[in-house]
Amino acid sequence: MRIGKKQRQQSILQELKLHPHVRVATLAERFDVATETIRRDLDALSEDGLIKREFGGASAQPMGHQPDLIERQSTAVAGLDRIGMLAANLVRPGDVVMIDAGSTVAQLAPYLAVNGGTQARTFITNCYVVVHGMGDMPDRDDVVMCPGVFDVRENAVYGSDTIDFLRRFHANIAFIGASGVSWPGFSDVNRRAVAVKRSMMERSDETWLMVDHTKFDQRYLENVAPIEALTGIITDLVPSQKTISQLQRAGIKLVTWQDAQTKIA
């Protein structure tokens, strides 16, 4: 007796808990349905960020693991720095800015010196990569490094000292990263990083998420916040129409390098 679509998809997820990879042909035979039906199931589960779609099948989403910062930087998508350029354009003279740790967010730092203006700005961060990237900042700007427990994998600090320090300040804008973005919210592998992201969001008037296009429709270990908590998302390529519609309904701004280049052309 055949089962319904929802129950079949739940069974596929259960299968991936037992085996790291499943094949379309095997699942079609098991559930007595066409291979095209299984492909649609896998595509739907992948869009929800629950599995990783692969040729001929799917594998379980590695929700609790992420390469360290150096490895992520070396394998980053082409043009990641363009996201940093777009983010820097949102910083105004006199702003107080909180900057998260991460391979994408770190791309912001080199472009901040270009958009200096005449009024002093204050930058607060927990990431040493960000601080090092601000070597050419004007002398009038202040760069404040958070205290905390150093994480060599992320080249950043975390913990209660970091959070308590952030709570001393108010910021105009915060730039944060994430391991994945899906409709329920944006999430991260690093649980200590999640607490810092939330603190920056709480202390800032605006929060902008900086992610490349590969992060969409992905879910990871811990949810940071619902999508509605964001002011906007900065990315490289225009996401799917489904994602665009969801963001528009939630009132979330979307800034993409692809759109910026199209307007210039």
C-alpha positions in Angstrom: 0.0 0.0 0.0 1.4 3.4 -1.0 1.8 6.1 1.5 1.2 9.9 1.1 3.8 12.5 0.1 4.3 13.9 3.6 4.7 10.5 5.2 7.1 9.4 2.4 9.3 12.5 2.8 9.4 11.9 6.6 10.5 8.3 5.8 13.3 9.6 3.6 14.5 11.8 6.4 14.5 8.9 8.7 16.4 6.8 6.2 19.1 9.5 6.1 19.5 9.3 9.8 20.6 5.6 9.3 22.5 6.0 6.1 24.7 8.9 4.9 23.4 8.7 1.3 20.2 7.5 -0.4 19.7 6.9 -4.2 16.6 7.8 -6.2 16.2 4.4 -7.8 16.4 2.6 -4.4 13.8 4.9 -2.8 11.5 4.6 -5.8 11.5 0.8 -5.5 11.0 0.9 -1.8 8.0 3.2 -1.9 6.6 1.8 -5.1 6.5 5.1 -6.9 8.1 6.6 -10.1 11.7 7.9 -9.9 10.4 11.4 -10.9 8.2 11.4 -7.7 11.2 10.7 -5.6 13.2 13.4 -7.3 10.4 15.9 -6.5 10.4 14.8 -2.9 14.2 15.3 -2.7 14.0 18.7 -4.4 11.3 19.8 -1.9 13.3 18.6 1.1 16.4 20.3 -0.3 14.6 23.6 -0.7 13.6 23.4 2.9 17.3 22.9 3.8 16.7 19.5 5.3 18.9 17.5 3.0 21.7 18.0 0.5 20.8 17.2 -3.0 23.4 15.2 -4.9 23.6 13.5 -8.4 21.4 10.4 -8.4 20.2 10.9 -4.8 20.7 12.9 -1.6 22.7 13.0 1.6 22.0 14.2 5.1 22.6 17.8 5.8 25.7 18.2 8.1 24.0 20.6 10.5 26.6 20.4 13.2 29.9 20.8 11.2 31.6 23.6 9.3 35.2 24.0 8.1 37.3 26.6 10.0 37.7 30.2 8.8 40.8 29.7 6.7 39.4 26.7 4.8 36.1 28.6 4.2 38.0 31.6 2.9 40.1 29.4 0.5 37.0 27.7 -0.9 34.7 30.8 -1.0 32.6 31.5 -4.0 34.1 33.9 -6.6 33.4 37.6 -5.9 32.7 37.2 -2.2 34.4 40.6 -1.7 31.6 42.3 -3.7 29.2 41.5 -0.8 31.6 43.5 1.4 31.6 46.4 -1.0 27.8 46.5 -1.0 27.7 46.4 2.8 30.3 49.2 3.2 28.0 51.5 1.1 25.4 51.2 3.8 27.7 52.7 6.5 27.0 56.4 7.1 29.4 59.1 8.5 29.2 59.1 12.3 27.7 55.6 12.5 28.4 53.1 15.3 28.8 49.7 13.6 28.9 46.2 15.1 30.6 43.6 12.9 30.3 39.8 13.4 33.0 37.2 12.7 33.0 35.1 9.6 34.5 34.6 6.1 31.8 36.7 4.4 31.4 39.5 7.0 35.2 40.0 7.0 35.0 41.1 3.4 33.5 44.4 4.7 36.6 45.7 6.4 38.8 46.7 3.5 36.0 48.8 1.9 35.2 50.8 5.0 38.3 53.1 4.6 37.1 54.0 1.1 33.7 55.3 2.4 35.2 57.4 5.3 33.3 60.7 5.1 34.1 63.6 7.5 32.5 62.3 10.7 34.2 59.8 12.9 32.7 56.3 12.9 33.0 53.6 15.6 33.4 49.9 14.7 32.9 47.2 17.3 33.9 43.6 16.5 34.8 40.3 18.0 36.8 39.2 14.9 40.6 39.7 14.5 40.3 39.3 10.8 38.0 42.3 10.6 40.4 44.4 12.7 43.4 43.4 10.6 41.4 44.4 7.5 41.0 47.9 8.8 44.7 48.8 8.6 44.0 51.8 6.3 41.2 53.3 8.3 41.3 57.1 8.9 42.7 58.1 12.3 39.5 59.7 13.3 37.6 56.4 13.3 37.6 54.2 16.4 38.0 50.4 16.1 37.0 48.5 19.3 37.9 44.9 19.8 35.7 42.8 22.1 37.2 40.8 25.0 36.5 37.1 25.3 37.7 33.5 24.8 39.8 33.2 21.6 38.7 30.6 19.1 41.6 29.8 16.8 39.4 28.2 14.2 37.4 31.4 13.7 40.1 33.9 14.6 37.6 35.6 16.9 36.5 35.8 20.5 33.3 34.5 22.1 31.7 33.9 25.5 30.1 35.8 28.4 32.8 38.5 28.5 32.1 39.2 24.8 28.3 39.4 25.3 28.6 41.6 28.4 30.9 44.0 26.6 28.5 44.3 23.6 25.6 45.2 26.0 27.4 48.3 27.0 26.9 49.9 23.6 24.2 51.0 21.2 24.8 50.8 17.4 23.2 52.2 14.3 23.8 49.1 12.3 25.1 45.5 12.7 26.5 43.2 10.0 26.3 39.5 10.8 26.9 36.2 8.9 25.2 32.8 9.1 25.9 29.2 8.0 22.5 29.0 6.3 19.3 30.9 5.5 15.8 29.3 5.1 12.3 30.6 5.6 12.0 29.7 9.3 15.1 31.8 10.0 18.9 32.0 9.6 21.1 29.5 11.5 24.7 28.8 12.4 26.9 25.8 13.2 28.8 27.6 15.9 26.6 27.9 19.0 29.0 30.3 20.8 28.8 32.6 17.7 25.0 32.5 17.8 24.9 34.2 21.2 27.2 37.0 19.9 25.1 37.5 16.8 21.9 37.8 19.0 23.6 40.4 21.2 24.7 42.5 18.3 21.2 42.4 16.9 19.7 43.4 20.2 22.0 46.5 20.5 21.6 47.7 16.9 18.9 49.7 15.2 19.4 47.8 11.9 20.7 44.3 11.2 22.0 43.2 7.8 22.8 39.6 7.0 25.8 39.0 4.7 25.7 35.7 2.9 26.6 34.3 -0.5 24.0 32.6 -2.7 25.0 29.0 -1.6 23.7 29.7 1.9 20.0 30.0 0.8 17.6 27.1 1.5 20.1 25.7 4.1 19.5 25.0 7.8 22.1 24.2 10.4 22.4 23.4 14.1 21.0 26.4 15.9 18.6 29.1 14.8 19.8 32.6 15.3 16.6 34.5 14.7 13.5 34.5 12.4 13.9 36.2 9.1 11.6 39.0 10.2 14.3 40.2 12.7 16.5 41.4 9.8 16.5 44.8 8.2 17.9 43.2 5.0 20.1 40.6 3.3 23.2 41.4 1.2 24.3 38.7 -1.2 26.0 38.2 -4.6 23.4 36.5 -6.8 19.6 37.0 -7.0 18.0 34.1 -5.1 15.0 32.1 -6.3 11.7 33.8 -6.9 10.2 31.9 -4.0 12.8 33.4 -1.7 12.3 36.9 -3.1 8.5 36.7 -2.6 9.0 35.5 1.0 11.4 38.3 1.8 9.0 40.9 0.2 6.1 39.6 2.3 8.2 40.0 5.4 9.4 43.5 4.5 13.0 42.4 4.3 15.3 44.4 1.9 17.4 42.5 -0.5 20.7 43.9 -1.9 22.5 41.9 -4.5 25.6 42.4 -6.6 23.9 41.0 -9.6 21.1 43.6 -9.4 23.6 46.4 -8.9 25.5 45.4 -12.0 22.2 45.2 -14.0 21.2 48.7 -13.0 24.7 50.0 -14.0 24.5 48.3 -17.4 
